[in-house]
Amino acid sequence: MKSDVKLDCFGLLCPMPIIMTAQKIKELKIGEVLEVASTDLGIKEDLPAWCRQTGQEFLGMEEEGEIIKVYVKKLKN
């Protein structure tokens, strides 16, 4: 999946990937896609839930070994 911006959260545990995603999404323009790469298994459930709570669009997830890449499209500020 293509992204406009990448966020590296390797080695960080919950809640840091979500906190960093919330900070980074503020820098994006509406319609841009953020790729969050993490090694924390909790991100599989946490990021889709965060998207529902904040009104952003969860686009999907890819797993490459222990790396989980999650894609979020900014829909609102």
mmJSON file of the N, C-alpha and C atoms, coordinates in Angstrom:
{"data_MODEL":{"atom_site":{
"group_PDB":["ATOM","ATOM","ATOM","ATOM","ATOM","ATOM","ATOM","ATOM","ATOM","ATOM","ATOM","ATOM","ATOM","ATOM","ATOM","ATOM","ATOM","ATOM","ATOM","ATOM","ATOM","ATOM","ATOM","ATOM","ATOM","ATOM","ATOM","ATOM","ATOM","ATOM","ATOM","ATOM","ATOM","ATOM","ATOM","ATOM","ATOM","ATOM","ATOM","ATOM","ATOM","ATOM","ATOM","ATOM","ATOM","ATOM","ATOM","ATOM","ATOM","ATOM","ATOM","ATOM","ATOM","ATOM","ATOM","ATOM","ATOM","ATOM","ATOM","ATOM","ATOM","ATOM","ATOM","ATOM","ATOM","ATOM","ATOM","ATOM","ATOM","ATOM","ATOM","ATOM","ATOM","ATOM","ATOM","ATOM","ATOM","ATOM","ATOM","ATOM","ATOM","ATOM","ATOM","ATOM","ATOM","ATOM","ATOM","ATOM","ATOM","ATOM","ATOM","ATOM","ATOM","ATOM","ATOM","ATOM","ATOM","ATOM","ATOM","ATOM","ATOM","ATOM","ATOM","ATOM","ATOM","ATOM","ATOM","ATOM","ATOM","ATOM","ATOM","ATOM","ATOM","ATOM","ATOM","ATOM","ATOM","ATOM","ATOM","ATOM","ATOM","ATOM","ATOM","ATOM","ATOM","ATOM","ATOM","ATOM","ATOM","ATOM","ATOM","ATOM","ATOM","ATOM","ATOM","ATOM","ATOM","ATOM","ATOM","ATOM","ATOM","ATOM","ATOM","ATOM","ATOM","ATOM","ATOM","ATOM","ATOM","ATOM","ATOM","ATOM","ATOM","ATOM","ATOM","ATOM","ATOM","ATOM","ATOM","ATOM","ATOM","ATOM","ATOM","ATOM","ATOM","ATOM","ATOM","ATOM","ATOM","ATOM","ATOM","ATOM","ATOM","ATOM","ATOM","ATOM","ATOM","ATOM","ATOM","ATOM","ATOM","ATOM","ATOM","ATOM","ATOM","ATOM","ATOM","ATOM","ATOM","ATOM","ATOM","ATOM","ATOM","ATOM","ATOM","ATOM","ATOM","ATOM","ATOM","ATOM","ATOM","ATOM","ATOM","ATOM","ATOM","ATOM","ATOM","ATOM","ATOM","ATOM","ATOM","ATOM","ATOM","ATOM","ATOM","ATOM","ATOM","ATOM","ATOM","ATOM","ATOM","ATOM","ATOM","ATOM","ATOM","ATOM","ATOM","ATOM","ATOM","ATOM","ATOM"],
"id":[1,2,3,4,5,6,7,8,9,10,11,12,13,14,15,16,17,18,19,20,21,22,23,24,25,26,27,28,29,30,31,32,33,34,35,36,37,38,39,40,41,42,43,44,45,46,47,48,49,50,51,52,53,54,55,56,57,58,59,60,61,62,63,64,65,66,67,68,69,70,71,72,73,74,75,76,77,78,79,80,81,82,83,84,85,86,87,88,89,90,91,92,93,94,95,96,97,98,99,100,101,102,103,104,105,106,107,108,109,110,111,112,113,114,115,116,117,118,119,120,121,122,123,124,125,126,127,128,129,130,131,132,133,134,135,136,137,138,139,140,141,142,143,144,145,146,147,148,149,150,151,152,153,154,155,156,157,158,159,160,161,162,163,164,165,166,167,168,169,170,171,172,173,174,175,176,177,178,179,180,181,182,183,184,185,186,187,188,189,190,191,192,193,194,195,196,197,198,199,200,201,202,203,204,205,206,207,208,209,210,211,212,213,214,215,216,217,218,219,220,221,222,223,224,225,226,227,228,229,230,231],
"type_symbol":["N","C","C","N","C","C","N","C","C","N","C","C","N","C","C","N","C","C","N","C","C","N","C","C","N","C","C","N","C","C","N","C","C","N","C","C","N","C","C","N","C","C","N","C","C","N","C","C","N","C","C","N","C","C","N","C","C","N","C","C","N","C","C","N","C","C","N","C","C","N","C","C","N","C","C","N","C","C","N","C","C","N","C","C","N","C","C","N","C","C","N","C","C","N","C","C","N","C","C","N","C","C","N","C","C","N","C","C","N","C","C","N","C","C","N","C","C","N","C","C","N","C","C","N","C","C","N","C","C","N","C","C","N","C","C","N","C","C","N","C","C","N","C","C","N","C","C","N","C","C","N","C","C","N","C","C","N","C","C","N","C","C","N","C","C","N","C","C","N","C","C","N","C","C","N","C","C","N","C","C","N","C","C","N","C","C","N","C","C","N","C","C","N","C","C","N","C","C","N","C","C","N","C","C","N","C","C","N","C","C","N","C","C","N","C","C","N","C","C","N","C","C","N","C","C","N","C","C","N","C","C"],
"label_atom_id":["N","CA","C","N","CA","C","N","CA","C","N","CA","C","N","CA","C","N","CA","C","N","CA","C","N","CA","C","N","CA","C","N","CA","C","N","CA","C","N","CA","C","N","CA","C","N","CA","C","N","CA","C","N","CA","C","N","CA","C","N","CA","C","N","CA","C","N","CA","C","N","CA","C","N","CA","C","N","CA","C","N","CA","C","N","CA","C","N","CA","C","N","CA","C","N","CA","C","N","CA","C","N","CA","C","N","CA","C","N","CA","C","N","CA","C","N","CA","C","N","CA","C","N","CA","C","N","CA","C","N","CA","C","N","CA","C","N","CA","C","N","CA","C","N","CA","C","N","CA","C","N","CA","C","N","CA","C","N","CA","C","N","CA","C","N","CA","C","N","CA","C","N","CA","C","N","CA","C","N","CA","C","N","CA","C","N","CA","C","N","CA","C","N","CA","C","N","CA","C","N","CA","C","N","CA","C","N","CA","C","N","CA","C","N","CA","C","N","CA","C","N","CA","C","N","CA","C","N","CA","C","N","CA","C","N","CA","C","N","CA","C","N","CA","C","N","CA","C","N","CA","C","N","CA","C","N","CA","C","N","CA","C","N","CA","C","N","CA","C"],
"label_alt_id":[null,null,null,null,null,null,null,null,null,null,null,null,null,null,null,null,null,null,null,null,null,null,null,null,null,null,null,null,null,null,null,null,null,null,null,null,null,null,null,null,null,null,null,null,null,null,null,null,null,null,null,null,null,null,null,null,null,null,null,null,null,null,null,null,null,null,null,null,null,null,null,null,null,null,null,null,null,null,null,null,null,null,null,null,null,null,null,null,null,null,null,null,null,null,null,null,null,null,null,null,null,null,null,null,null,null,null,null,null,null,null,null,null,null,null,null,null,null,null,null,null,null,null,null,null,null,null,null,null,null,null,null,null,null,null,null,null,null,null,null,null,null,null,null,null,null,null,null,null,null,null,null,null,null,null,null,null,null,null,null,null,null,null,null,null,null,null,null,null,null,null,null,null,null,null,null,null,null,null,null,null,null,null,null,null,null,null,null,null,null,null,null,null,null,null,null,null,null,null,null,null,null,null,null,null,null,null,null,null,null,null,null,null,null,null,null,null,null,null,null,null,null,null,null,null,null,null,null,null,null,null],
"label_comp_id":["MET","MET","MET","LYS","LYS","LYS","SER","SER","SER","ASP","ASP","ASP","VAL","VAL","VAL","LYS","LYS","LYS","LEU","LEU","LEU","ASP","ASP","ASP","CYS","CYS","CYS","PHE","PHE","PHE","GLY","GLY","GLY","LEU","LEU","LEU","LEU","LEU","LEU","CYS","CYS","CYS","PRO","PRO","PRO","MET","MET","MET","PRO","PRO","PRO","ILE","ILE","ILE","ILE","ILE","ILE","MET","MET","MET","THR","THR","THR","ALA","ALA","ALA","GLN","GLN","GLN","LYS","LYS","LYS","ILE","ILE","ILE","LYS","LYS","LYS","GLU","GLU","GLU","LEU","LEU","LEU","LYS","LYS","LYS","ILE","ILE","ILE","GLY","GLY","GLY","GLU","GLU","GLU","VAL","VAL","VAL","LEU","LEU","LEU","GLU","GLU","GLU","VAL","VAL","VAL","ALA","ALA","ALA","SER","SER","SER","THR","THR","THR","ASP","ASP","ASP","LEU","LEU","LEU","GLY","GLY","GLY","ILE","ILE","ILE","LYS","LYS","LYS","GLU","GLU","GLU","ASP","ASP","ASP","LEU","LEU","LEU","PRO","PRO","PRO","ALA","ALA","ALA","TRP","TRP","TRP","CYS","CYS","CYS","ARG","ARG","ARG","GLN","GLN","GLN","THR","THR","THR","GLY","GLY","GLY","GLN","GLN","GLN","GLU","GLU","GLU","PHE","PHE","PHE","LEU","LEU","LEU","GLY","GLY","GLY","MET","MET","MET","GLU","GLU","GLU","GLU","GLU","GLU","GLU","GLU","GLU","GLY","GLY","GLY","GLU","GLU","GLU","ILE","ILE","ILE","ILE","ILE","ILE","LYS","LYS","LYS","VAL","VAL","VAL","TYR","TYR","TYR","VAL","VAL","VAL","LYS","LYS","LYS","LYS","LYS","LYS","LEU","LEU","LEU","LYS","LYS","LYS","ASN","ASN","ASN"],
"label_asym_id":["A","A","A","A","A","A","A","A","A","A","A","A","A","A","A","A","A","A","A","A","A","A","A","A","A","A","A","A","A","A","A","A","A","A","A","A","A","A","A","A","A","A","A","A","A","A","A","A","A","A","A","A","A","A","A","A","A","A","A","A","A","A","A","A","A","A","A","A","A","A","A","A","A","A","A","A","A","A","A","A","A","A","A","A","A","A","A","A","A","A","A","A","A","A","A","A","A","A","A","A","A","A","A","A","A","A","A","A","A","A","A","A","A","A","A","A","A","A","A","A","A","A","A","A","A","A","A","A","A","A","A","A","A","A","A","A","A","A","A","A","A","A","A","A","A","A","A","A","A","A","A","A","A","A","A","A","A","A","A","A","A","A","A","A","A","A","A","A","A","A","A","A","A","A","A","A","A","A","A","A","A","A","A","A","A","A","A","A","A","A","A","A","A","A","A","A","A","A","A","A","A","A","A","A","A","A","A","A","A","A","A","A","A","A","A","A","A","A","A","A","A","A","A","A","A","A","A","A","A","A","A"],
"label_entity_id":["1","1","1","1","1","1","1","1","1","1","1","1","1","1","1","1","1","1","1","1","1","1","1","1","1","1","1","1","1","1","1","1","1","1","1","1","1","1","1","1","1","1","1","1","1","1","1","1","1","1","1","1","1","1","1","1","1","1","1","1","1","1","1","1","1","1","1","1","1","1","1","1","1","1","1","1","1","1","1","1","1","1","1","1","1","1","1","1","1","1","1","1","1","1","1","1","1","1","1","1","1","1","1","1","1","1","1","1","1","1","1","1","1","1","1","1","1","1","1","1","1","1","1","1","1","1","1","1","1","1","1","1","1","1","1","1","1","1","1","1","1","1","1","1","1","1","1","1","1","1","1","1","1","1","1","1","1","1","1","1","1","1","1","1","1","1","1","1","1","1","1","1","1","1","1","1","1","1","1","1","1","1","1","1","1","1","1","1","1","1","1","1","1","1","1","1","1","1","1","1","1","1","1","1","1","1","1","1","1","1","1","1","1","1","1","1","1","1","1","1","1","1","1","1","1","1","1","1","1","1","1"],
"label_seq_id":[1,1,1,2,2,2,3,3,3,4,4,4,5,5,5,6,6,6,7,7,7,8,8,8,9,9,9,10,10,10,11,11,11,12,12,12,13,13,13,14,14,14,15,15,15,16,16,16,17,17,17,18,18,18,19,19,19,20,20,20,21,21,21,22,22,22,23,23,23,24,24,24,25,25,25,26,26,26,27,27,27,28,28,28,29,29,29,30,30,30,31,31,31,32,32,32,33,33,33,34,34,34,35,35,35,36,36,36,37,37,37,38,38,38,39,39,39,40,40,40,41,41,41,42,42,42,43,43,43,44,44,44,45,45,45,46,46,46,47,47,47,48,48,48,49,49,49,50,50,50,51,51,51,52,52,52,53,53,53,54,54,54,55,55,55,56,56,56,57,57,57,58,58,58,59,59,59,60,60,60,61,61,61,62,62,62,63,63,63,64,64,64,65,65,65,66,66,66,67,67,67,68,68,68,69,69,69,70,70,70,71,71,71,72,72,72,73,73,73,74,74,74,75,75,75,76,76,76,77,77,77],
"pdbx_PDB_ins_code":[null,null,null,null,null,null,null,null,null,null,null,null,null,null,null,null,null,null,null,null,null,null,null,null,null,null,null,null,null,null,null,null,null,null,null,null,null,null,null,null,null,null,null,null,null,null,null,null,null,null,null,null,null,null,null,null,null,null,null,null,null,null,null,null,null,null,null,null,null,null,null,null,null,null,null,null,null,null,null,null,null,null,null,null,null,null,null,null,null,null,null,null,null,null,null,null,null,null,null,null,null,null,null,null,null,null,null,null,null,null,null,null,null,null,null,null,null,null,null,null,null,null,null,null,null,null,null,null,null,null,null,null,null,null,null,null,null,null,null,null,null,null,null,null,null,null,null,null,null,null,null,null,null,null,null,null,null,null,null,null,null,null,null,null,null,null,null,null,null,null,null,null,null,null,null,null,null,null,null,null,null,null,null,null,null,null,null,null,null,null,null,null,null,null,null,null,null,null,null,null,null,null,null,null,null,null,null,null,null,null,null,null,null,null,null,null,null,null,null,null,null,null,null,null,null,null,null,null,null,null,null],
"Cartn_x":[0.85,0.0,0.898,0.473,1.268,0.895,1.905,1.663,2.381,1.896,2.538,3.627,3.412,4.331,4.485,5.702,5.963,6.324,5.859,6.151,6.754,7.967,8.682,8.429,7.741,7.473,8.108,9.194,9.852,10.278,9.98,10.429,9.607,8.628,7.806,6.571,6.21,5.039,3.888,2.697,1.481,1.654,1.283,0.482,1.299,2.623,3.465,3.157,2.929,2.6,1.338,0.351,-0.894,-0.644,0.115,0.433,1.21,2.189,2.986,2.149,1.229,0.325,-0.548,-1.094,-1.957,-1.189,0.07,0.887,1.204,1.578,1.989,0.808,-0.371,-1.532,-1.899,-1.577,-1.846,-1.038,0.117,0.997,0.557,-0.305,-0.731,-1.876,-2.009,-3.159,-4.278,-5.508,-6.642,-6.47,-6.676,-6.523,-5.193,-4.207,-2.908,-2.954,-2.06,-2.017,-0.741,-0.919,0.187,0.414,1.662,2.052,2.723,2.183,2.76,3.374,4.689,5.388,5.737,5.302,5.466,5.806,6.405,6.651,5.732,4.863,3.933,2.656,2.395,1.202,-0.093,-0.086,-1.28,-1.792,-0.924,-1.318,-2.402,-2.468,-3.471,-4.899,-5.117,-6.447,-6.515,-5.426,-5.432,-5.603,-4.912,-4.988,-6.347,-6.949,-8.312,-9.306,-9.165,-10.046,-9.802,-8.537,-8.204,-8.819,-8.754,-9.348,-10.853,-11.534,-12.982,-13.279,-12.471,-12.702,-12.397,-11.448,-11.002,-11.533,-12.229,-12.797,-11.836,-10.705,-9.765,-10.114,-9.613,-9.958,-8.835,-9.176,-8.252,-8.284,-7.143,-7.092,-6.666,-5.957,-5.524,-4.209,-3.77,-2.596,-1.812,-0.496,0.383,1.356,1.658,2.636,3.804,5.014,6.252,7.126,7.022,7.746,7.181,8.046,7.561,7.132,7.273,6.902,5.452,4.685,3.285,3.175,2.67,2.469,0.974,0.576,-0.832,-0.975,-2.052,-2.253,-3.492,-3.318,-4.387,-4.508,-5.718,-5.97,-6.585,-6.011,-6.535,-7.81,-8.903,-10.187,-10.6,-10.077,-10.445,-9.354,-9.403,-8.409,-8.753],
"Cartn_y":[-1.177,0.0,1.245,2.263,3.495,4.44,5.168,6.15,7.446,8.532,9.837,10.076,9.537,9.747,8.432,8.157,6.949,7.332,6.517,6.723,5.434,5.519,4.365,4.267,3.205,2.973,1.657,1.237,-0.019,-0.02,-1.12,-1.293,-0.559,0.223,0.975,0.168,0.227,-0.497,0.459,-0.098,0.657,1.481,2.72,3.44,4.296,4.165,5.076,5.098,3.948,4.034,4.856,4.768,5.532,7.018,7.32,8.716,9.347,8.623,9.156,9.299,8.363,8.454,9.699,9.94,11.106,12.404,12.453,13.647,13.819,12.732,12.796,13.11,12.592,12.803,14.287,15.029,16.469,17.213,16.659,17.296,17.044,16.047,15.678,16.548,16.615,17.28,16.263,16.727,15.836,15.081,13.768,12.915,12.196,12.639,11.977,10.689,9.759,8.448,8.324,7.874,7.647,6.144,5.732,4.34,4.294,3.498,3.328,1.934,1.856,0.572,0.312,-0.842,-1.143,-2.616,-2.915,-4.299,-4.699,-3.797,-4.044,-4.689,-5.921,-6.635,-5.921,-5.127,-4.409,-3.423,-3.004,-2.024,-2.58,-3.903,-4.532,-4.175,-4.066,-3.699,-2.225,-1.692,-0.316,0.729,0.563,1.596,1.644,0.504,0.587,1.232,0.929,1.528,3.036,3.444,4.875,5.578,4.951,5.549,5.751,4.756,4.885,6.033,6.172,7.208,8.604,8.732,10.055,10.469,9.562,9.904,9.792,9.113,8.871,7.525,7.274,6.034,5.01,3.843,2.714,2.032,2.016,1.48,0.021,-0.439,-1.824,-2.03,-3.301,-3.702,-4.73,-4.673,-5.663,-6.148,-7.437,-7.986,-8.555,-8.16,-8.66,-9.157,-10.429,-10.963,-10.359,-9.743,-9.134,-7.679,-7.159,-5.773,-5.708,-4.857,-4.639,-3.23,-3.121,-1.817,-1.553,-0.421,-0.041,1.271,1.375,2.536,3.304,4.619,5.495,6.673,6.943,8.104,9.208,10.4,11.533,12.039,12.019,12.499,13.832,14.133,15.403,15.855,17.142,17.706,17.406],
"Cartn_z":[0.0,0.0,0.0,-0.698,-0.762,0.375,0.839,1.902,1.546,2.116,1.928,2.966,4.174,5.296,6.044,6.518,7.296,8.731,9.672,11.087,11.639,12.173,12.708,14.209,14.618,16.047,16.504,15.869,16.209,17.672,18.353,19.724,20.767,20.343,21.295,21.675,22.938,23.422,23.668,23.705,23.956,25.234,25.233,24.242,23.27,23.259,22.476,20.971,20.307,18.878,18.602,19.484,19.302,19.566,20.602,20.916,19.76,19.23,18.124,16.85,16.629,15.472,15.599,16.781,17.005,16.749,17.163,16.932,15.45,14.774,13.371,12.45,12.75,11.873,11.819,12.879,12.904,11.854,11.459,10.484,9.044,8.837,7.492,7.006,5.683,5.072,4.94,4.916,4.735,3.42,3.471,2.296,2.222,3.007,2.995,3.824,3.477,4.128,4.961,6.2,7.127,7.269,7.118,7.368,8.729,9.635,10.965,11.014,11.211,11.294,12.757,13.26,14.677,14.876,16.021,16.421,17.573,18.004,19.114,18.571,18.978,18.492,18.847,19.901,20.327,19.288,18.38,17.373,16.45,16.327,15.45,15.869,17.157,17.662,18.031,18.545,19.044,17.95,16.823,15.793,15.094,14.738,14.176,15.16,16.456,17.467,17.549,17.497,17.525,16.32,15.155,13.943,14.118,14.657,14.892,15.854,16.883,17.894,17.386,16.455,16.02,14.649,13.964,12.667,11.509,11.722,10.627,9.988,8.787,8.074,8.186,8.72,8.789,7.423,6.733,5.372,5.298,6.311,6.278,6.999,6.944,7.701,6.893,7.002,6.375,7.435,7.415,8.353,7.567,7.963,7.376,8.513,8.825,9.979,11.243,12.049,13.297,13.115,11.894,11.622,11.146,11.78,11.422,10.861,9.639,9.019,8.941,9.507,9.529,8.762,7.974,7.112,7.534,7.712,8.166,7.213,6.759,5.908,6.755,6.672,7.439,6.765,7.512,6.997,7.576,8.772,9.415,10.353,10.698,11.62,13.049],
"occupancy":[1.0,1.0,1.0,1.0,1.0,1.0,1.0,1.0,1.0,1.0,1.0,1.0,1.0,1.0,1.0,1.0,1.0,1.0,1.0,1.0,1.0,1.0,1.0,1.0,1.0,1.0,1.0,1.0,1.0,1.0,1.0,1.0,1.0,1.0,1.0,1.0,1.0,1.0,1.0,1.0,1.0,1.0,1.0,1.0,1.0,1.0,1.0,1.0,1.0,1.0,1.0,1.0,1.0,1.0,1.0,1.0,1.0,1.0,1.0,1.0,1.0,1.0,1.0,1.0,1.0,1.0,1.0,1.0,1.0,1.0,1.0,1.0,1.0,1.0,1.0,1.0,1.0,1.0,1.0,1.0,1.0,1.0,1.0,1.0,1.0,1.0,1.0,1.0,1.0,1.0,1.0,1.0,1.0,1.0,1.0,1.0,1.0,1.0,1.0,1.0,1.0,1.0,1.0,1.0,1.0,1.0,1.0,1.0,1.0,1.0,1.0,1.0,1.0,1.0,1.0,1.0,1.0,1.0,1.0,1.0,1.0,1.0,1.0,1.0,1.0,1.0,1.0,1.0,1.0,1.0,1.0,1.0,1.0,1.0,1.0,1.0,1.0,1.0,1.0,1.0,1.0,1.0,1.0,1.0,1.0,1.0,1.0,1.0,1.0,1.0,1.0,1.0,1.0,1.0,1.0,1.0,1.0,1.0,1.0,1.0,1.0,1.0,1.0,1.0,1.0,1.0,1.0,1.0,1.0,1.0,1.0,1.0,1.0,1.0,1.0,1.0,1.0,1.0,1.0,1.0,1.0,1.0,1.0,1.0,1.0,1.0,1.0,1.0,1.0,1.0,1.0,1.0,1.0,1.0,1.0,1.0,1.0,1.0,1.0,1.0,1.0,1.0,1.0,1.0,1.0,1.0,1.0,1.0,1.0,1.0,1.0,1.0,1.0,1.0,1.0,1.0,1.0,1.0,1.0,1.0,1.0,1.0,1.0,1.0,1.0,1.0,1.0,1.0,1.0,1.0,1.0],
"B_iso_or_equiv":[0.0,0.0,0.0,0.0,0.0,0.0,0.0,0.0,0.0,0.0,0.0,0.0,0.0,0.0,0.0,0.0,0.0,0.0,0.0,0.0,0.0,0.0,0.0,0.0,0.0,0.0,0.0,0.0,0.0,0.0,0.0,0.0,0.0,0.0,0.0,0.0,0.0,0.0,0.0,0.0,0.0,0.0,0.0,0.0,0.0,0.0,0.0,0.0,0.0,0.0,0.0,0.0,0.0,0.0,0.0,0.0,0.0,0.0,0.0,0.0,0.0,0.0,0.0,0.0,0.0,0.0,0.0,0.0,0.0,0.0,0.0,0.0,0.0,0.0,0.0,0.0,0.0,0.0,0.0,0.0,0.0,0.0,0.0,0.0,0.0,0.0,0.0,0.0,0.0,0.0,0.0,0.0,0.0,0.0,0.0,0.0,0.0,0.0,0.0,0.0,0.0,0.0,0.0,0.0,0.0,0.0,0.0,0.0,0.0,0.0,0.0,0.0,0.0,0.0,0.0,0.0,0.0,0.0,0.0,0.0,0.0,0.0,0.0,0.0,0.0,0.0,0.0,0.0,0.0,0.0,0.0,0.0,0.0,0.0,0.0,0.0,0.0,0.0,0.0,0.0,0.0,0.0,0.0,0.0,0.0,0.0,0.0,0.0,0.0,0.0,0.0,0.0,0.0,0.0,0.0,0.0,0.0,0.0,0.0,0.0,0.0,0.0,0.0,0.0,0.0,0.0,0.0,0.0,0.0,0.0,0.0,0.0,0.0,0.0,0.0,0.0,0.0,0.0,0.0,0.0,0.0,0.0,0.0,0.0,0.0,0.0,0.0,0.0,0.0,0.0,0.0,0.0,0.0,0.0,0.0,0.0,0.0,0.0,0.0,0.0,0.0,0.0,0.0,0.0,0.0,0.0,0.0,0.0,0.0,0.0,0.0,0.0,0.0,0.0,0.0,0.0,0.0,0.0,0.0,0.0,0.0,0.0,0.0,0.0,0.0,0.0,0.0,0.0,0.0,0.0,0.0],
"pdbx_formal_charge":[null,null,null,null,null,null,null,null,null,null,null,null,null,null,null,null,null,null,null,null,null,null,null,null,null,null,null,null,null,null,null,null,null,null,null,null,null,null,null,null,null,null,null,null,null,null,null,null,null,null,null,null,null,null,null,null,null,null,null,null,null,null,null,null,null,null,null,null,null,null,null,null,null,null,null,null,null,null,null,null,null,null,null,null,null,null,null,null,null,null,null,null,null,null,null,null,null,null,null,null,null,null,null,null,null,null,null,null,null,null,null,null,null,null,null,null,null,null,null,null,null,null,null,null,null,null,null,null,null,null,null,null,null,null,null,null,null,null,null,null,null,null,null,null,null,null,null,null,null,null,null,null,null,null,null,null,null,null,null,null,null,null,null,null,null,null,null,null,null,null,null,null,null,null,null,null,null,null,null,null,null,null,null,null,null,null,null,null,null,null,null,null,null,null,null,null,null,null,null,null,null,null,null,null,null,null,null,null,null,null,null,null,null,null,null,null,null,null,null,null,null,null,null,null,null,null,null,null,null,null,null],
"auth_seq_id":[1,1,1,2,2,2,3,3,3,4,4,4,5,5,5,6,6,6,7,7,7,8,8,8,9,9,9,10,10,10,11,11,11,12,12,12,13,13,13,14,14,14,15,15,15,16,16,16,17,17,17,18,18,18,19,19,19,20,20,20,21,21,21,22,22,22,23,23,23,24,24,24,25,25,25,26,26,26,27,27,27,28,28,28,29,29,29,30,30,30,31,31,31,32,32,32,33,33,33,34,34,34,35,35,35,36,36,36,37,37,37,38,38,38,39,39,39,40,40,40,41,41,41,42,42,42,43,43,43,44,44,44,45,45,45,46,46,46,47,47,47,48,48,48,49,49,49,50,50,50,51,51,51,52,52,52,53,53,53,54,54,54,55,55,55,56,56,56,57,57,57,58,58,58,59,59,59,60,60,60,61,61,61,62,62,62,63,63,63,64,64,64,65,65,65,66,66,66,67,67,67,68,68,68,69,69,69,70,70,70,71,71,71,72,72,72,73,73,73,74,74,74,75,75,75,76,76,76,77,77,77],
"auth_comp_id":["MET","MET","MET","LYS","LYS","LYS","SER","SER","SER","ASP","ASP","ASP","VAL","VAL","VAL","LYS","LYS","LYS","LEU","LEU","LEU","ASP","ASP","ASP","CYS","CYS","CYS","PHE","PHE","PHE","GLY","GLY","GLY","LEU","LEU","LEU","LEU","LEU","LEU","CYS","CYS","CYS","PRO","PRO","PRO","MET","MET","MET","PRO","PRO","PRO","ILE","ILE","ILE","ILE","ILE","ILE","MET","MET","MET","THR","THR","THR","ALA","ALA","ALA","GLN","GLN","GLN","LYS","LYS","LYS","ILE","ILE","ILE","LYS","LYS","LYS","GLU","GLU","GLU","LEU","LEU","LEU","LYS","LYS","LYS","ILE","ILE","ILE","GLY","GLY","GLY","GLU","GLU","GLU","VAL","VAL","VAL","LEU","LEU","LEU","GLU","GLU","GLU","VAL","VAL","VAL","ALA","ALA","ALA","SER","SER","SER","THR","THR","THR","ASP","ASP","ASP","LEU","LEU","LEU","GLY","GLY","GLY","ILE","ILE","ILE","LYS","LYS","LYS","GLU","GLU","GLU","ASP","ASP","ASP","LEU","LEU","LEU","PRO","PRO","PRO","ALA","ALA","ALA","TRP","TRP","TRP","CYS","CYS","CYS","ARG","ARG","ARG","GLN","GLN","GLN","THR","THR","THR","GLY","GLY","GLY","GLN","GLN","GLN","GLU","GLU","GLU","PHE","PHE","PHE","LEU","LEU","LEU","GLY","GLY","GLY","MET","MET","MET","GLU","GLU","GLU","GLU","GLU","GLU","GLU","GLU","GLU","GLY","GLY","GLY","GLU","GLU","GLU","ILE","ILE","ILE","ILE","ILE","ILE","LYS","LYS","LYS","VAL","VAL","VAL","TYR","TYR","TYR","VAL","VAL","VAL","LYS","LYS","LYS","LYS","LYS","LYS","LEU","LEU","LEU","LYS","LYS","LYS","ASN","ASN","ASN"],
"auth_asym_id":["A","A","A","A","A","A","A","A","A","A","A","A","A","A","A","A","A","A","A","A","A","A","A","A","A","A","A","A","A","A","A","A","A","A","A","A","A","A","A","A","A","A","A","A","A","A","A","A","A","A","A","A","A","A","A","A","A","A","A","A","A","A","A","A","A","A","A","A","A","A","A","A","A","A","A","A","A","A","A","A","A","A","A","A","A","A","A","A","A","A","A","A","A","A","A","A","A","A","A","A","A","A","A","A","A","A","A","A","A","A","A","A","A","A","A","A","A","A","A","A","A","A","A","A","A","A","A","A","A","A","A","A","A","A","A","A","A","A","A","A","A","A","A","A","A","A","A","A","A","A","A","A","A","A","A","A","A","A","A","A","A","A","A","A","A","A","A","A","A","A","A","A","A","A","A","A","A","A","A","A","A","A","A","A","A","A","A","A","A","A","A","A","A","A","A","A","A","A","A","A","A","A","A","A","A","A","A","A","A","A","A","A","A","A","A","A","A","A","A","A","A","A","A","A","A","A","A","A","A","A","A"],
"auth_atom_id":["N","CA","C","N","CA","C","N","CA","C","N","CA","C","N","CA","C","N","CA","C","N","CA","C","N","CA","C","N","CA","C","N","CA","C","N","CA","C","N","CA","C","N","CA","C","N","CA","C","N","CA","C","N","CA","C","N","CA","C","N","CA","C","N","CA","C","N","CA","C","N","CA","C","N","CA","C","N","CA","C","N","CA","C","N","CA","C","N","CA","C","N","CA","C","N","CA","C","N","CA","C","N","CA","C","N","CA","C","N","CA","C","N","CA","C","N","CA","C","N","CA","C","N","CA","C","N","CA","C","N","CA","C","N","CA","C","N","CA","C","N","CA","C","N","CA","C","N","CA","C","N","CA","C","N","CA","C","N","CA","C","N","CA","C","N","CA","C","N","CA","C","N","CA","C","N","CA","C","N","CA","C","N","CA","C","N","CA","C","N","CA","C","N","CA","C","N","CA","C","N","CA","C","N","CA","C","N","CA","C","N","CA","C","N","CA","C","N","CA","C","N","CA","C","N","CA","C","N","CA","C","N","CA","C","N","CA","C","N","CA","C","N","CA","C","N","CA","C","N","CA","C","N","CA","C","N","CA","C","N","CA","C","N","CA","C","N","CA","C"],
"pdbx_PDB_model_num":[1,1,1,1,1,1,1,1,1,1,1,1,1,1,1,1,1,1,1,1,1,1,1,1,1,1,1,1,1,1,1,1,1,1,1,1,1,1,1,1,1,1,1,1,1,1,1,1,1,1,1,1,1,1,1,1,1,1,1,1,1,1,1,1,1,1,1,1,1,1,1,1,1,1,1,1,1,1,1,1,1,1,1,1,1,1,1,1,1,1,1,1,1,1,1,1,1,1,1,1,1,1,1,1,1,1,1,1,1,1,1,1,1,1,1,1,1,1,1,1,1,1,1,1,1,1,1,1,1,1,1,1,1,1,1,1,1,1,1,1,1,1,1,1,1,1,1,1,1,1,1,1,1,1,1,1,1,1,1,1,1,1,1,1,1,1,1,1,1,1,1,1,1,1,1,1,1,1,1,1,1,1,1,1,1,1,1,1,1,1,1,1,1,1,1,1,1,1,1,1,1,1,1,1,1,1,1,1,1,1,1,1,1,1,1,1,1,1,1,1,1,1,1,1,1,1,1,1,1,1,1]
}}}
